[in-house]
Amino acid sequence: MLLLPVILALIVGTGQGTYSLTDNQGLYQNLSVSSDGVQQKSEPIGRNILDSSATSKNQLREDKSIATNIIAQAIIALLAREQHNITKSSNFPTLVATNISEQCHKDSEIYHQAYLLRIDWAKKMFESTGKLPEALHGNDNLHGLGLFDECLTVGFWSDTNIRWQFLLHFNGAGQVVTLTSNQEQLGQFDFVGSDGVQQEFENLGLELSEIDPSLYLNQQNDDKSIVTNIVSNAIVAFFARERRNLSKRSNFPTLVATNISEQCLNDSAAYHEAYLLRVDWAKKMYESTGQFPEAFYYTGNYHAQGLFDECLSVQATWTNTSFRGKYCTVFFDSALVMPWELKEETPAGDEAQQRTNWVGILQVLEWLYNGPKLKEPKVRDTDRNSRYLAGLDYCIPSSCSAEDFRLSIAQLIGSRAIDNTTYNDTNYYTSMVAVNDDNYCYTTEQMNATPNFDGPDIAVIVTLSALGLVILAATSHDLWLNYYQTQPDQPKKVGLAVKALQCFSLITNGKKLLSTKSAAVDNLACLNGMRVLSTTWIVLYHTYYQAIINPMYNPLGLLKDALDWKLHGVLNATIAVDTFFLMSGLLVTYSLMRELDRNKGRFNIALFYLHRFLRLTPVYAMILGFIATLLAYLGSGPSWQNVRDLSVACRWNWWNNLLYVNNYVRSYELEATCDMQMFLLSPLFIYPLWRWRKIGLSWAIFNILGLIGGTIAIFIVWDLPAMGFFTRPTDTSNPHYYYGYYVQTWTRFPPYILGIILGWILHKTKNSRIKVNKGIVVACWFFASLIGLSVLYGMVPYLNEIEVPEMNDVARVSYGSLHRFAWASFVAWIVFACIHGYGGFINRFLSWKAFIPLARLTYVVYLVHFTYLTAYHGYIRKPYYYTKFTHAEHYFGVILMVFFMAFAISLTVEVPLLNLEKLLISPTKTKKPELEERKHTIPRVGLNSYATSSGHLGS
C-alpha cells in the first residue's frame, strides 16, 4: 500500500463514530499517564484531522480498520513519548538542565546519544545510575543506590559530537521519512535487535505498497508533516505494544501459560489485575521479582535476584481468592534437541505471532534465530551444579507449584530451537531449558513448618542432648568441688567414674584451651604460629572461592584483582595444605621415635593406629552428623538449597568420610583422608630410619624421587595444568587434575616423607644444637626465600588465559609436579632454623604465646569453616558485592565467627573426648626415664602432640 490510507485516516469528523482503544488499554495503563493528559494530547490531533479535506469520506469507510489502528497507535505513541520524556529527564538530568556549564551539557548529550546507540561505556554509565529503590514497598527504602566502582571505571574521549538518525524507506513511493525526532522512543526498546526492527519496518512497508500512488500524490505534499508524525508515532506505538507484551509475559509467566493448574492461573490473573490497579500487595510481589541482572555489563552478574523476605511476607486477598507469596528461582540451561522432538513447520503468520513469546533478554535468542518449534518445551530438575547457571528469581502465587512455574517459563523461552550444528551430515538443534523444582521454591508455610525429624535427626538430637547433660553435671560437680565445698573431701583415691565425669567440665577444659603455658623447653613453639597462619590462609582462600561460586554482583571485579600479582600470593593457598602434611610427618616421627627409644625398638602398632583414630574421629563424626541432619533446619535464604545439598551429601558419604577413604570415592574432602592414609604408611619409613639410619634415609629419598617422577609422568600424559586456578577456566576443566592428581595420596606424599626426615633429624639432635656457619645460614635463608617466592608467584605471568592461552610445557610440568615439594622444603628450613636458633625475629613471631590457644582450635576451624561459608552465602538475601575493603571486613568477620565456633566445639566435644580417651586408653603412669628425657628433649606443644587432619597439631 501507499500513503493514501494514512492521509485518509486523518480525516475523522465528529459524527463518524467512536473508535475503541481496547486493544491498547493495557499499554495505556502501563504508561501511568492520567486520563486528563490523554485527552489533552488527543484534542490537537482531532483539530488537525477536521481541517483536512472532506472529499475522502467514502474511502475512509473502506479503510476504517486501518484508520482505527493507526490513530490508536498514534495516541499510544504520544503517551510513550511522554513516558520517555520523564525517563530521559530523570536518568539524564544534566542533559535537560539549564544554566549549567557548556562542557557538562555537551558531554551529557554525547553520553545520551551513545546510550541510544548502545555504546558499551554508555550502557555501563546508565547501569551505574540508581533506579527505583529496592524494597520500597513495605520496607521504606528511599535510597536508590547505583554501582560505585563500575561508574568510576568508565573511560571515554571524543572531540566530535555524535549525531544519528533512523531512516525509514517506504517501498511504494521511494519516499524517505526521517524519524530523528523519535529516535529516543525507538532507542528505548533494549531487547529488540536491528534485524527485528528492520523486519517490522519491511512488513509495514509491504502493507502500504498495496495502494495506488496516483490517489494521494498531491495530498502527500500538503500533509507531509502530518504523515511523518502519525506514521512514525504508529511505528513507535507498535514497539510500545510489543514491549508491553514482553513485560507482561516475562513478569507474569504463570498468567499467560497453558497446561498449568486452574488455581494457579486464576491467582495469577488476580495478581496481574491487582498490580494494574496498583494494590499494595501486588506491587510488593512485583517488586520482589528479579529484574534485569544488576551490574550485568562488564561485571559478570548473570543472576537477577529478587527480594526474598518481602515476597514471603505477601498476604494477598482479591475477590474470591487469597494466597501468599512464593519465591522461586529458575535457571537457564541449554540442551540438545533430537529430530523427533521438533514440530513440523508452521505458517508464517503463526510464526510472527510467536516471536514475541520470550522472557527477558534470553528470548532474544529465539527472536533472532527463529528456529523450528519443539513439540514440548524442555524442562529439568535442579542439581548441585545448577547454581552456576544464569538465573532469575520470581515472586508468584503460592498456589502455583514448581511444575506450573517452570512449565510457564519453558513455554516462553524453550518452545523453539535457538542454535544448530552439523555433525556427520546431520543437523542437531539446541534449545533453552528451564531448570527448577521444589528445592528452589520457598513459602512462609515451608519456612515455618515443624521439621519432620527422621531417624538420623533424632539420633543426633539425643546424642547432643546426652552430651549436654553430662557437661552440665560435670561442670556443676567441678563448681561444687572447687568453689562451694566448705571442707573439701579429698579422698586418697578417686573412682574411675568420677574421673570420667571430670573430663567434661567446662571450667577445667576452658582453662586448658585458653592457657598460654607450654612445656618447660619451648623448642617446637614455632609450629603454633605456623599452623595458625596456615589455617587462616586457607580460610582466606575459601572466602574468595565461596564468593566466586555463589551469586555475586561483580565477579569480574574479583577476577580483575585475581590477575594482579599481589592477590595471587593470597589465592595460591592450596600449598598451605602441604605445610600441614610436613608438620604431621614431623610430629608423628618425633613421637614414635621417642617411644621406640623407650621400648628398645618395640611399639604396639594396633594401639598406635587406634590412638590416632580416636583422637581425630569423634569430633569429626559429631560435626559431620550435625551437618547431615540438623544444619538444614537452622536457616533459609535464596540459596539455602546449597546447604541442603551439603547435608544430603554428608548423609550419603558419612561412612567413607569416617573410614578416611573418601578421596577414592569422589567425595569433596581431602586433607583429613590423605593425612590419615599417610599416617597408616608412616611406620614403613619411621622404623627403618630408627633401626638402619642409612638404609632408612635412602628408602625415604628413593620414595620421594619415585613419587615425584610419577607425578611428572601424569602431568605429561594427561596434559595437566600447572595449577587449578579460576583465572584459567580451560585448565580447570581438565577432568584429571582434581581426581587424578590433587586428591591422590601418592601425589601428595613427598612433603609428608620430608616431614618424617625432618622429624628424624630433630630427634637425633634433641640433646645438642647443630652449629652452622653464618655464611651458610644466610645462603640457606636466601635460597629458601627464593624458592618460597618462586612457588608463590611463579605462575603470575600465566594468570591471564586471554593473554597467554597456551602455557610453556616445561614451565607447566616443572611447576605443577615440583612446587608442592619445593614449598615443603622452604617450610622445613624455617622449622629447622627456628628450632636450632637461626630463626631470629621469625622464630620470635612464630613462637608468640598468643598463638598457643589459637593453635589448639585450628583442627576444628578447618572442619567447620567451609560449612559456615556455605551457610552464610545460602542465607544472604542479595548477591555479594566485592571490593578489597569489603572483602577484608568480611574475612575478619568470618575468622572471628569460625574461631568462636571452634572454641565452643572444642570445649564441649573435642577436649572432653580427648581427655576420656587419655584416661581409658593411654598409659596412666609415666616412667622415670621418660621424665628425665623430657627435661632435655623437644617437648610437646599444647595439650597433645598428635598430628590432626591436614597436618594440624592437636590441641
Stockholm file with secondary structure:
# STOCKHOLM 1.0

chainA/1-955         MLLLPVILALIVGTGQGTYSLTDNQGLYQNLSVSSDGVQQKSEPIGRNILDSSATSKNQLREDKSIATNIIAQAIIALLAREQHNITKSSNFPTLVATNISEQCHKDSEIYHQAYLLRIDWAKKMFESTGKLPEALHGNDNLHGLGLFDECLTVGFWSDTNIRWQFLLHFNGAGQVVTLTSNQEQLGQFDFVGSDGVQQEFENLGLELSEIDPSLYLNQQNDDKSIVTNIVSNAIVAFFARERRNLSKRSNFPTLVATNISEQCLNDSAAYHEAYLLRVDWAKKMYESTGQFPEAFYYTGNYHAQGLFDECLSVQATWTNTSFRGKYCTVFFDSALVMPWELKEETPAGDEAQQRTNWVGILQVLEWLYNGPKLKEPKVRDTDRNSRYLAGLDYCIPSSCSAEDFRLSIAQLIGSRAIDNTTYNDTNYYTSMVAVNDDNYCYTTEQMNATPNFDGPDIAVIVTLSALGLVILAATSHDLWLNYYQTQPDQPKKVGLAVKALQCFSLITNGKKLLSTKSAAVDNLACLNGMRVLSTTWIVLYHTYYQAIINPMYNPLGLLKDALDWKLHGVLNATIAVDTFFLMSGLLVTYSLMRELDRNKGRFNIALFYLHRFLRLTPVYAMILGFIATLLAYLGSGPSWQNVRDLSVACRWNWWNNLLYVNNYVRSYELEATCDMQMFLLSPLFIYPLWRWRKIGLSWAIFNILGLIGGTIAIFIVWDLPAMGFFTRPTDTSNPHYYYGYYVQTWTRFPPYILGIILGWILHKTKNSRIKVNKGIVVACWFFASLIGLSVLYGMVPYLNEIEVPEMNDVARVSYGSLHRFAWASFVAWIVFACIHGYGGFINRFLSWKAFIPLARLTYVVYLVHFTYLTAYHGYIRKPYYYTKFTHAEHYFGVILMVFFMAFAISLTVEVPLLNLEKLLISPTKTKKPELEERKHTIPRVGLNSYATSSGHLGS
#=GR chainA/1-955 SS CCSHHHHHTTCCCTTSCCCCCGGGHHHHHHTTCCHHHHHHHHHHHHHHHHTSCSTTHHHHHHTHHHHHHHHHHHHHHHHHHHHHHHHHHHHCHHHHCSSSCHHHHHHHHHHHHHHHTTCHHHHHHHHHSCCSCTTHHHHCCCCCCCCHHHHHTCCCCCSSCCCCCCEEEETTTTEEEECGGGHHHHHTCTTCCHHHHHHHHHHHHHHHTTSCGGGTHHHHHHTHHHHHHHHHHHHHHHHHHHHHHHHHHHHCHHHHCSSSCHHHHHHHHHHHHHHHTTCHHHHHHHHHSCCSCTTCTTTCCCEECCCHHHHHTCEEEETTEEEEEEEEEEEEEEEEECGGGBCCCCCHHHHHHHTTCCCGGGGHHHHHHCCCBBSSCEEECCCTTGGGSEEEEEEEETTSCHHHHHHHHHHHHSSBEEEEEEETTEEEEEEEEEECCGGGEEEHHHHHSCCCCCHHHHHHHHHHHHHHHHHHHHHHHHHIIIIICSSCCCCSSCCHHHHHHHTTCHHHHHHHHHCCCCCSSCTTTHHHHHHHHHHHHHHHHHHHHHHHHSCBSCHHHHHHHHTSHHHHHHHCTTHHHHHHHHHHHHHHHHHHHHHHHHTTTCCCHHHHHHHHHHHHHHHHHHHHHHHHHTGGGSCCCTTTHHHHHHHHHHHHHHHHHHTTCGGGTTCSCCHHHHHHHHHHHTHHHHHHHHHCHHHHHHHHHHHHHHHHHHHHHHHHHTTCCSCCCTTCHHHHTCHHIIIIIITCHHHHHHHHHHHHHHHHHHHHTTTSCCCCCHHHHHHHHHHHHHHHHHHHHTTGGGSCTTTCCSCCHHHHHHHHHHHHHHHHHHHHHHHHHHHTTCCTHHHHHHTCTTHHHHHTTHHHHHHHHHHHHHHHHHHCSSCBCCCHHHHHHHHHHHHHHHHHHHHHHIIIIIHHHHHHHHHHTSCSSCCHHHHHHHTTSCCCCSSCCCBCGGGCBCC
#=GC SS_cons         CCSHHHHHTTCCCTTSCCCCCGGGHHHHHHTTCCHHHHHHHHHHHHHHHHTSCSTTHHHHHHTHHHHHHHHHHHHHHHHHHHHHHHHHHHHCHHHHCSSSCHHHHHHHHHHHHHHHTTCHHHHHHHHHSCCSCTTHHHHCCCCCCCCHHHHHTCCCCCSSCCCCCCEEEETTTTEEEECGGGHHHHHTCTTCCHHHHHHHHHHHHHHHTTSCGGGTHHHHHHTHHHHHHHHHHHHHHHHHHHHHHHHHHHHCHHHHCSSSCHHHHHHHHHHHHHHHTTCHHHHHHHHHSCCSCTTCTTTCCCEECCCHHHHHTCEEEETTEEEEEEEEEEEEEEEEECGGGBCCCCCHHHHHHHTTCCCGGGGHHHHHHCCCBBSSCEEECCCTTGGGSEEEEEEEETTSCHHHHHHHHHHHHSSBEEEEEEETTEEEEEEEEEECCGGGEEEHHHHHSCCCCCHHHHHHHHHHHHHHHHHHHHHHHHHIIIIICSSCCCCSSCCHHHHHHHTTCHHHHHHHHHCCCCCSSCTTTHHHHHHHHHHHHHHHHHHHHHHHHSCBSCHHHHHHHHTSHHHHHHHCTTHHHHHHHHHHHHHHHHHHHHHHHHTTTCCCHHHHHHHHHHHHHHHHHHHHHHHHHTGGGSCCCTTTHHHHHHHHHHHHHHHHHHTTCGGGTTCSCCHHHHHHHHHHHTHHHHHHHHHCHHHHHHHHHHHHHHHHHHHHHHHHHTTCCSCCCTTCHHHHTCHHIIIIIITCHHHHHHHHHHHHHHHHHHHHTTTSCCCCCHHHHHHHHHHHHHHHHHHHHTTGGGSCTTTCCSCCHHHHHHHHHHHHHHHHHHHHHHHHHHHTTCCTHHHHHHTCTTHHHHHTTHHHHHHHHHHHHHHHHHHCSSCBCCCHHHHHHHHHHHHHHHHHHHHHHIIIIIHHHHHHHHHHTSCSSCCHHHHHHHTTSCCCCSSCCCBCGGGCBCC
//
